[in-house]
Amino acid sequence: MNFIAIATNTQRGIVQRRIDPELVPILRSQIAELETELQAEKHAKRRAEKDAKEKTDLIFDLKDKIEILEERLARYTPSAATARDVLNEVSAFHQVPTHVIIGTRGSAKVINARQHAAYEIRRRCPWVSYPEMARLLCRDHTTLLYAVGKWPEKAKALGIPVLPLDEVPE
């Protein structure tokens, strides 16, 4: 006979307590089950932490993408500037009237203003296509392709600062 304790003091007096020999394997199996459950909970907790970290990383990546897209959207929306506004600014910069830039004159001053206008419209209003820009400036779109490509080196020779064209997002 196995005993947990030799005796227990109760109100009825000292009572001998004994343990059932079949209880030990049952308790061991319960301990094994609890350890298995504990391991499963630890594994689930680690997996949940890993999933939470992955989701957090994904959230930060998506927030970064949203910021980039919002920035690009702000740059590439018509509210930023209109092609006509850009044309007027370039006209004032070169001190050449807008109707002369649009017209047929071919003096160096007018050609520089026209090429500068084409470049600035392309840079600041990338949503405006070359054919639309051509209609605004009363030119063929291939002429404007040439002007946009030619202007940076011409501006450098004239000492006019030129900002690079931003790539249009896909």
N, CA, C and O of each residue as an XYZ file, in Angstrom:
680
protein
N       0.825     -1.171      0.000
C       0.000      0.000      0.000
C       0.881      1.250      0.000
O       1.799      1.360      0.812
N       0.607      2.192     -0.905
C       1.363      3.433     -0.999
C       0.611      4.538     -0.268
O      -0.615      4.633     -0.325
N       1.373      5.349      0.405
C       0.757      6.425      1.176
C       1.267      7.770      0.689
O       2.442      7.935      0.362
N       0.347      8.727      0.652
C       0.761     10.098      0.399
C       1.327     10.664      1.697
O       2.390     11.286      1.708
N       0.625     10.447      2.752
C       1.077     10.881      4.073
C       0.780      9.763      5.054
O      -0.127      8.955      4.856
N       1.539      9.741      6.075
C       1.310      8.694      7.070
C      -0.028      8.918      7.743
O      -0.781      7.971      7.971
N      -0.325     10.165      8.059
C      -1.582     10.430      8.740
C      -2.007     11.861      8.481
O      -1.189     12.732      8.186
N      -3.294     12.080      8.598
C      -3.841     13.411      8.467
C      -4.685     13.675      9.695
O      -5.490     12.832     10.093
N      -4.510     14.813     10.285
C      -5.270     15.160     11.476
C      -6.595     15.778     11.036
O      -6.602     16.842     10.418
N      -7.678     15.148     11.337
C      -9.010     15.653     11.018
C      -9.818     15.757     12.289
O      -9.331     15.432     13.372
N     -11.031     16.204     12.164
C     -11.887     16.302     13.351
C     -12.239     14.924     13.893
O     -12.556     14.783     15.075
N     -12.187     13.919     13.047
C     -12.493     12.559     13.505
C     -11.275     11.897     14.117
O     -11.342     10.788     14.645
N     -10.185     12.593     14.033
C      -8.972     12.006     14.567
C      -7.968     11.813     13.464
O      -8.125     12.343     12.364
N      -6.952     11.066     13.754
C      -5.917     10.819     12.764
C      -6.413      9.734     11.828
O      -6.787      8.641     12.252
N      -6.407     10.065     10.535
C      -6.872      9.124      9.523
C      -5.710      8.858      8.584
O      -5.027      9.781      8.141
N      -5.504      7.622      8.296
C      -4.444      7.260      7.387
C      -4.921      7.493      5.950
O      -6.020      7.084      5.576
N      -4.088      8.148      5.164
C      -4.411      8.409      3.766
C      -3.565      7.493      2.914
O      -2.384      7.285      3.195
N      -4.153      6.956      1.896
C      -3.372      6.111      1.016
C      -3.637      6.519     -0.428
O      -4.607      7.217     -0.725
N      -2.783      6.085     -1.290
C      -2.893      6.415     -2.708
C      -3.155      5.148     -3.487
O      -2.634      4.076     -3.179
N      -3.962      5.302     -4.484
C      -4.291      4.170     -5.345
C      -3.144      3.984     -6.336
O      -2.765      4.962     -6.980
N      -2.572      2.800     -6.498
C      -1.458      2.589     -7.416
C      -1.823      2.889     -8.870
O      -0.934      3.226     -9.652
N      -3.059      2.784     -9.252
C      -3.465      3.080    -10.628
C      -3.554      4.585    -10.888
O      -3.660      5.013    -12.037
N      -3.512      5.378     -9.831
C      -3.619      6.831     -9.965
C      -2.363      7.439    -10.592
O      -2.461      8.433    -11.312
N      -1.189      6.864    -10.334
C       0.075      7.402    -10.848
C       0.089      7.438    -12.382
O       0.403      8.491    -12.938
N      -0.229      6.362    -13.092
C      -0.233      6.452    -14.557
C      -1.271      7.453    -15.071
O      -1.037      8.136    -16.068
N      -2.399      7.534    -14.401
C      -3.430      8.503    -14.813
C      -2.896      9.921    -14.658
O      -3.055     10.753    -15.551
N      -2.261     10.193    -13.519
C      -1.688     11.527    -13.302
C      -0.582     11.821    -14.309
O      -0.470     12.940    -14.810
N       0.240     10.800    -14.604
C       1.307     10.999    -15.593
C       0.728     11.293    -16.973
O       1.254     12.138    -17.698
N      -0.342     10.607    -17.339
C      -0.969     10.875    -18.640
C      -1.585     12.277    -18.661
O      -1.535     12.963    -19.682
N      -2.167     12.703    -17.528
C      -2.710     14.065    -17.459
C      -1.594     15.096    -17.582
O      -1.748     16.115    -18.255
N      -0.457     14.817    -16.916
C       0.694     15.720    -17.027
C       1.170     15.783    -18.476
O       1.458     16.865    -18.987
N       1.252     14.635    -19.139
C       1.685     14.596    -20.539
C       0.723     15.388    -21.421
O       1.154     16.132    -22.302
N      -0.579     15.229    -21.186
C      -1.573     15.981    -21.961
C      -1.419     17.481    -21.736
O      -1.449     18.268    -22.682
N      -1.252     17.869    -20.464
C      -1.075     19.290    -20.154
C       0.204     19.844    -20.779
O       0.213     20.967    -21.283
N       1.293     19.052    -20.746
C       2.534     19.499    -21.383
C       2.355     19.637    -22.888
O       2.872     20.574    -23.496
N       1.617     18.699    -23.493
C       1.336     18.778    -24.930
C       0.518     20.024    -25.243
O       0.811     20.744    -26.197
N      -0.509     20.274    -24.435
C      -1.329     21.473    -24.632
C      -0.486     22.733    -24.470
O      -0.618     23.683    -25.241
N       0.390     22.730    -23.448
C       1.260     23.880    -23.214
C       2.184     24.109    -24.411
O       2.365     25.246    -24.846
N       2.769     23.032    -24.942
C       3.629     23.153    -26.123
C       2.836     23.686    -27.314
O       3.315     24.537    -28.063
N       1.612     23.171    -27.477
C       0.766     23.631    -28.578
C       0.436     25.112    -28.416
O       0.450     25.864    -29.390
N       0.139     25.530    -27.182
C      -0.152     26.944    -26.933
C       1.071     27.809    -27.202
O       0.958     28.887    -27.785
N       2.257     27.332    -26.771
C       3.491     28.079    -27.040
C       3.736     28.184    -28.539
O       4.105     29.244    -29.046
N       3.527     27.067    -29.247
C       3.700     27.074    -30.700
C       2.702     28.035    -31.348
O       3.057     28.807    -32.238
N       1.455     27.976    -30.892
C       0.426     28.868    -31.439
C       0.775     30.326    -31.145
O       0.570     31.203    -31.984
N       1.304     30.575    -29.946
C       1.691     31.935    -29.580
C       2.833     32.428    -30.469
O       2.806     33.558    -30.958
N       3.855     31.554    -30.677
C       4.969     31.935    -31.563
C       4.465     32.188    -32.976
O       4.877     33.145    -33.631
N       3.562     31.315    -33.442
C       3.006     31.475    -34.789
C       2.200     32.773    -34.884
O       2.278     33.495    -35.878
N       1.422     33.058    -33.831
C       0.632     34.292    -33.822
C       1.547     35.519    -33.820
O       1.267     36.507    -34.499
N       2.648     35.450    -33.049
C       3.600     36.560    -33.040
C       4.245     36.727    -34.410
O       4.425     37.848    -34.886
N       4.593     35.605    -35.043
C       5.193     35.667    -36.379
C       4.190     36.236    -37.377
O       4.542     37.083    -38.198
N       2.939     35.773    -37.308
C       1.898     36.291    -38.200
C       1.669     37.778    -37.955
O       1.503     38.554    -38.896
N       1.662     38.169    -36.670
C       1.462     39.581    -36.340
C       2.609     40.425    -36.892
O       2.388     41.524    -37.401
N       3.843     39.903    -36.790
C       4.989     40.638    -37.328
C       4.882     40.754    -38.847
O       5.129     41.821    -39.411
N       4.515     39.663    -39.504
C       4.356     39.698    -40.960
C       3.267     40.687    -41.359
O       3.432     41.448    -42.312
N       2.157     40.675    -40.629
C       1.070     41.610    -40.940
C       1.501     43.049    -40.687
O       1.161     43.948    -41.457
N       2.250     43.267    -39.611
C       2.748     44.612    -39.322
C       3.681     45.079    -40.435
O       3.579     46.215    -40.898
N       4.591     44.204    -40.866
C       5.485     44.548    -41.972
C       4.691     44.853    -43.234
O       4.995     45.806    -43.951
N       3.676     44.046    -43.501
C       2.840     44.275    -44.673
C       2.113     45.613    -44.574
O       1.999     46.338    -45.562
N       1.623     45.934    -43.383
C       0.938     47.218    -43.184
C       1.896     48.370    -43.461
O       1.530     49.330    -44.140
N       3.132     48.281    -42.936
C       4.099     49.348    -43.175
C       4.447     49.456    -44.661
O       4.572     50.561    -45.189
N       4.603     48.322    -45.332
C       4.875     48.343    -46.769
C       3.734     49.004    -47.525
O       3.960     49.827    -48.412
N       2.508     48.641    -47.171
C       1.349     49.231    -47.847
C       1.246     50.724    -47.562
O       0.897     51.501    -48.450
N       1.548     51.132    -46.325
C       1.519     52.564    -46.003
C       2.565     53.317    -46.817
O       2.304     54.417    -47.302
N       3.761     52.719    -46.967
C       4.797     53.345    -47.787
C       4.331     53.485    -49.232
O       4.530     54.527    -49.856
N       3.709     52.431    -49.761
C       3.209     52.487    -51.136
C       2.123     53.542    -51.275
O       2.071     54.256    -52.276
N       1.251     53.644    -50.268
C       0.192     54.655    -50.310
C       0.798     56.049    -50.320
O       0.349     56.914    -51.071
N       1.824     56.279    -49.483
C       2.478     57.586    -49.465
C       3.073     57.919    -50.826
O       2.932     59.039    -51.318
N       3.740     56.940    -51.431
C       4.344     57.165    -52.744
C       3.268     57.474    -53.774
O       3.407     58.404    -54.568
N       2.193     56.687    -53.757
C       1.116     56.918    -54.719
C       0.433     58.257    -54.493
O       0.091     58.945    -55.455
N       0.227     58.643    -53.225
C      -0.386     59.941    -52.951
C       0.508     61.075    -53.429
O       0.030     62.070    -53.973
N       1.824     60.912    -53.217
C       2.762     61.929    -53.684
C       2.714     62.044    -55.207
O       2.666     63.141    -55.762
N       2.728     60.883    -55.869
C       2.659     60.896    -57.333
C       1.326     61.447    -57.811
O       1.268     62.184    -58.795
N       0.265     61.093    -57.120
C      -1.051     61.582    -57.502
C      -1.114     63.094    -57.384
O      -1.693     63.764    -58.240
N      -0.517     63.637    -56.318
C      -0.504     65.091    -56.153
C       0.275     65.757    -57.279
O      -0.076     66.845    -57.736
N       1.352     65.079    -57.725
C       2.162     65.640    -58.801
C       1.500     65.520    -60.163
O       1.690     66.376    -61.027
N       0.725     64.462    -60.356
C       0.208     64.172    -61.678
C      -1.290     64.396    -61.795
O      -1.967     63.706    -62.557
N      -1.801     65.341    -61.056
C      -3.213     65.682    -61.199
C      -3.321     67.070    -61.793
O      -2.445     67.906    -61.574
N      -4.370     67.328    -62.533
C      -4.518     68.637    -63.157
C      -4.585     69.789    -62.160
O      -4.366     70.936    -62.548
N      -4.877     69.526    -60.907
C      -4.959     70.607    -59.935
C      -3.584     71.218    -59.654
O      -3.499     72.345    -59.167
N      -2.512     70.490    -59.954
C      -1.178     70.992    -59.676
C      -0.884     72.233    -60.525
O      -0.447     73.252    -59.991
N      -1.110     72.161    -61.796
C      -0.922     73.290    -62.707
C      -1.541     72.902    -64.036
O      -1.635     71.720    -64.367
N      -1.955     73.886    -64.780
C      -2.474     73.580    -66.112
C      -1.404     73.929    -67.137
O      -0.511     74.733    -66.871
N      -1.505     73.329    -68.283
C      -0.539     73.592    -69.348
C      -0.577     75.067    -69.748
O       0.453     75.659    -70.067
N      -1.757     75.643    -69.727
C      -1.900     77.066    -70.074
C      -1.178     77.936    -69.036
O      -0.534     78.920    -69.401
N      -1.280     77.583    -67.746
C      -0.572     78.330    -66.696
C       0.941     78.256    -66.911
O       1.644     79.259    -66.791
N       1.423     77.075    -67.224
C       2.860     76.900    -67.463
C       3.292     77.734    -68.666
O       4.337     78.384    -68.635
N       2.498     77.712    -69.706
C       2.799     78.518    -70.900
C       2.879     79.998    -70.537
O       3.778     80.701    -71.001
N       1.953     80.474    -69.718
C       1.968     81.885    -69.306
C       3.204     82.209    -68.470
O       3.784     83.284    -68.624
N       3.615     81.296    -67.585
C       4.814     81.525    -66.774
C       6.067     81.602    -67.645
O       6.911     82.479    -67.457
N       6.179     80.686    -68.590
C       7.342     80.699    -69.489
C       7.322     81.961    -70.348
O       8.367     82.554    -70.616
N       6.147     82.359    -70.769
C       5.999     83.587    -71.554
C       6.517     84.788    -70.763
O       7.238     85.626    -71.304
N       6.152     84.869    -69.493
C       6.614     85.971    -68.650
C       8.123     85.879    -68.409
O       8.807     86.902    -68.390
N       8.646     84.667    -68.227
C      10.071     84.483    -67.983
C      10.897     84.979    -69.169
O      11.898     85.669    -68.981
N      10.487     84.635    -70.375
C      11.245     85.014    -71.578
C      10.828     86.373    -72.121
O      11.423     86.869    -73.078
N       9.824     86.970    -71.526
C       9.288     88.262    -71.970
C       8.876     88.213    -73.442
O       9.160     89.109    -74.237
N       8.193     87.114    -73.755
C       7.638     86.923    -75.097
C       6.148     86.660    -74.904
O       5.786     85.759    -74.146
N       5.276     87.414    -75.563
C       3.839     87.195    -75.385
C       3.431     85.767    -75.777
O       4.047     85.143    -76.642
N       2.400     85.281    -75.131
C       1.923     83.918    -75.369
C       1.526     83.708    -76.821
O       1.828     82.670    -77.410
N       0.845     84.697    -77.400
C       0.399     84.526    -78.788
C       1.581     84.449    -79.757
O       1.463     83.874    -80.839
N       2.714     85.027    -79.369
C       3.908     84.942    -80.219
C       4.537     83.546    -80.088
O       5.013     82.988    -81.077
N       4.540     82.986    -78.876
C       5.072     81.629    -78.682
C       4.250     80.636    -79.498
O       4.797     79.717    -80.109
N       2.943     80.828    -79.503
C       2.047     79.936    -80.244
C       2.129     80.195    -81.749
O       1.849     79.310    -82.558
N       2.509     81.397    -82.107
C       2.506     81.804    -83.513
C       3.604     81.170    -84.351
O       4.199     80.160    -83.974
N       3.860     81.801    -85.517
C       4.766     81.222    -86.516
C       6.150     81.855    -86.546
O       6.990     81.426    -87.337
N       6.416     82.844    -85.728
C       7.718     83.510    -85.759
C       8.835     82.520    -85.441
O       8.656     81.565    -84.685
N       9.997     82.785    -86.047
C      11.108     81.851    -85.895
C      12.375     82.473    -85.365
O      13.457     81.933    -85.597
N      12.286     83.600    -84.655
C      13.502     84.197    -84.098
C      14.020     83.319    -82.955
O      13.278     82.531    -82.368
N      15.290     83.474    -82.662
C      15.928     82.636    -81.641
C      15.239     82.792    -80.286
O      15.033     81.811    -79.572
N      14.885     84.028    -79.937
C      14.237     84.273    -78.653
C      12.896     83.544    -78.568
O      12.576     82.959    -77.534
N      12.121     83.574    -79.636
C      10.806     82.917    -79.659
C      10.974     81.395    -79.645
O      10.244     80.693    -78.946
N      11.932     80.894    -80.414
C      12.157     79.444    -80.459
C      12.590     78.930    -79.085
O      12.130     77.879    -78.639
N      13.480     79.677    -78.413
C      13.893     79.282    -77.058
C      12.693     79.257    -76.111
O      12.529     78.316    -75.336
N      11.869     80.280    -76.177
C      10.679     80.336    -75.314
C       9.738     79.174    -75.632
O       9.166     78.573    -74.722
N       9.577     78.858    -76.906
C       8.680     77.771    -77.323
C       9.196     76.416    -76.823
O       8.431     75.608    -76.297
N      10.502     76.178    -76.993
C      11.076     74.911    -76.532
C      11.043     74.812    -75.004
O      10.798     73.743    -74.444
N      11.291     75.930    -74.351
C      11.217     75.953    -72.891
C       9.784     75.647    -72.436
O       9.582     74.888    -71.488
N       8.807     76.228    -73.101
C       7.403     75.979    -72.754
C       7.059     74.500    -72.937
O       6.402     73.904    -72.083
N       7.500     73.914    -74.045
C       7.218     72.498    -74.294
C       7.838     71.631    -73.197
O       7.204     70.704    -72.694
N       9.082     71.942    -72.833
C       9.763     71.161    -71.795
C       9.061     71.305    -70.444
O       8.816     70.314    -69.756
N       8.740     72.541    -70.073
C       8.107     72.778    -68.768
C       6.706     72.175    -68.699
O       6.310     71.657    -67.655
N       5.961     72.235    -69.786
C       4.633     71.604    -69.788
C       4.793     70.101    -69.602
O       4.039     69.484    -68.850
N       5.762     69.517    -70.275
C       5.972     68.071    -70.141
C       6.419     67.712    -68.728
O       6.008     66.690    -68.178
N       7.267     68.564    -68.145
C       7.779     68.282    -66.802
C       6.708     68.471    -65.735
O       6.563     67.636    -64.842
N       5.966     69.556    -65.826
C       5.017     69.886    -64.759
C       3.613     69.351    -64.989
O       2.827     69.275    -64.045
N       3.285     68.985    -66.194
C       1.946     68.449    -66.515
C       2.088     67.141    -67.293
O       1.714     67.088    -68.465
N       2.614     66.096    -66.676
C       2.865     64.859    -67.422
C       1.600     64.154    -67.896
O       1.676     63.255    -68.734
N       0.450     64.542    -67.381
C      -0.800     63.943    -67.845
C      -1.221     64.507    -69.197
O      -2.114     63.966    -69.851
N      -0.576     65.597    -69.615
C      -0.879     66.189    -70.925
C      -0.053     65.436    -71.966
O       1.175     65.404    -71.887
N      -0.722     64.839    -72.929
C      -0.018     64.072    -73.961
C       0.639     65.019    -74.965
O       0.327     66.209    -75.016
N       1.548     64.468    -75.759
C       2.201     65.280    -76.787
C       1.195     65.825    -77.804
O       1.305     66.992    -78.180
N       0.229     65.042    -78.261
C      -0.755     65.623    -79.180
C      -1.571     66.763    -78.553
O      -1.890     67.740    -79.230
N      -1.906     66.641    -77.264
C      -2.629     67.735    -76.601
C      -1.745     68.973    -76.483
O      -2.195     70.098    -76.703
N      -0.487     68.749    -76.133
C       0.455     69.854    -76.037
C       0.641     70.497    -77.413
O       0.763     71.717    -77.525
N       0.663     69.671    -78.449
C       0.821     70.183    -79.814
C      -0.359     71.070    -80.198
O      -0.177     72.106    -80.838
N      -1.570     70.666    -79.808
C      -2.739     71.508    -80.097
C      -2.650     72.843    -79.363
O      -3.014     73.881    -79.916
N      -2.167     72.820    -78.115
C      -2.041     74.054    -77.342
C      -1.021     74.998    -77.974
O      -1.250     76.205    -78.051
N       0.102     74.449    -78.423
C       1.180     75.276    -78.968
C       1.117     75.422    -80.489
O       2.004     76.021    -81.097
N       0.070     74.876    -81.096
C      -0.113     74.965    -82.555
C       1.102     74.414    -83.311
O       1.609     75.042    -84.241
N       1.550     73.246    -82.897
C       2.685     72.580    -83.514
C       2.354     71.111    -83.717
O       1.336     70.619    -83.230
N       3.221     70.417    -84.440
C       3.112     68.976    -84.591
C       3.739     68.328    -83.348
O       4.680     68.872    -82.771
N       3.217     67.170    -82.943
C       3.729     66.547    -81.718
C       5.193     66.128    -81.851
O       5.908     66.093    -80.849
N       5.651     65.810    -83.052
C       7.057     65.428    -83.229
C       7.975     66.631    -83.016
O       9.105     66.479    -82.550
N       7.498     67.806    -83.352
C       8.261     69.027    -83.096
C       8.469     69.200    -81.595
O       9.539     69.608    -81.144
N       7.429     68.884    -80.834
C       7.522     69.024    -79.378
C       8.402     67.933    -78.771
O       9.097     68.174    -77.783
N       8.377     66.736    -79.354
C       9.302     65.688    -78.905
C      10.750     66.164    -79.056
O      11.573     65.980    -78.160
N      11.040     66.769    -80.187
C      12.370     67.306    -80.444
C      12.692     68.417    -79.442
O      13.792     68.457    -78.890
N      11.737     69.316    -79.207
C      11.962     70.450    -78.305
C      12.233     69.979    -76.877
O      13.127     70.500    -76.210
N      11.468     69.003    -76.410
C      11.649     68.496    -75.045
C      13.014     67.827    -74.906
O      13.658     67.954    -73.865
N      13.455     67.127    -75.927
C      14.771     66.492    -75.880
C      15.912     67.487    -76.003
O      16.973     67.291    -75.409
N      15.708     68.550    -76.765
C      16.757     69.525    -77.059
C      16.927     70.560    -75.938
O      18.033     71.055    -75.717
N      15.838     70.888    -75.230
C      15.863     72.018    -74.301
C      16.909     71.915    -73.183
O      17.563     72.924    -72.919
N      17.119     70.790    -72.511
C      18.090     70.787    -71.400
C      19.490     71.248    -71.797
O      20.106     72.024    -71.067
N      20.003     70.791    -72.929
C      21.348     71.233    -73.329
C      21.337     72.686    -73.785
O      22.305     73.414    -73.561
N      20.264     73.109    -74.416
C      20.154     74.503    -74.847
C      20.065     75.421    -73.628
O      20.691     76.480    -73.598
N      19.286     75.011    -72.622
C      19.141     75.815    -71.406
C      20.472     75.913    -70.672
O      20.809     76.961    -70.120
N      21.223     74.824    -70.669
C      22.530     74.835    -70.024
C      23.442     75.848    -70.711
O      24.169     76.588    -70.047
N      23.399     75.878    -72.035
C      24.211     76.835    -72.793
C      23.757     78.271    -72.525
O      24.576     79.190    -72.526
N      22.457     78.466    -72.298
C      21.926     79.806    -72.033
C      22.023     80.185    -70.553
O      21.766     81.334    -70.195
N      22.389     79.242    -69.699
C      22.502     79.518    -68.266
C      21.167     79.504    -67.538
O      21.030     80.109    -66.475
N      20.190     78.821    -68.100
C      18.868     78.710    -67.466
C      18.826     77.381    -66.721
O      19.083     76.332    -67.312
N      18.500     77.413    -65.414
C      18.439     76.150    -64.670
C      17.295     75.265    -65.163
O      16.197     75.744    -65.448
N      17.575     73.962    -65.256
C      16.580     73.008    -65.753
C      16.424     71.884    -64.740
O      17.406     71.263    -64.334
N      15.200     71.629    -64.338
C      14.907     70.479    -63.484
C      14.659     69.274    -64.378
O      14.093     69.418    -65.462
N      15.077     68.083    -63.940
C      14.899     66.900    -64.796
C      13.435     66.496    -64.905
O      12.622     66.768    -64.022
N      13.129     65.841    -66.011
C      11.782     65.298    -66.185
C      11.608     64.142    -65.223
O      12.491     63.292    -65.110
N      10.487     64.099    -64.530
C      10.179     62.950    -63.680
C       9.625     61.869    -64.570
O       8.957     62.140    -65.568
N       9.914     60.626    -64.191
C       9.344     59.527    -64.959
C       7.870     59.411    -64.627
O       7.470     59.478    -63.464
N       7.087     59.240    -65.644
C       5.651     59.096    -65.455
C       5.388     57.708    -64.894
O       5.877     56.725    -65.451
N       4.614     57.595    -63.785
C       4.362     56.272    -63.212
C       3.553     55.404    -64.149
O       2.771     55.891    -64.965
N       3.763     54.091    -64.010
C       3.055     53.142    -64.879
C       1.605     53.041    -64.505
O       0.857     52.289    -65.129
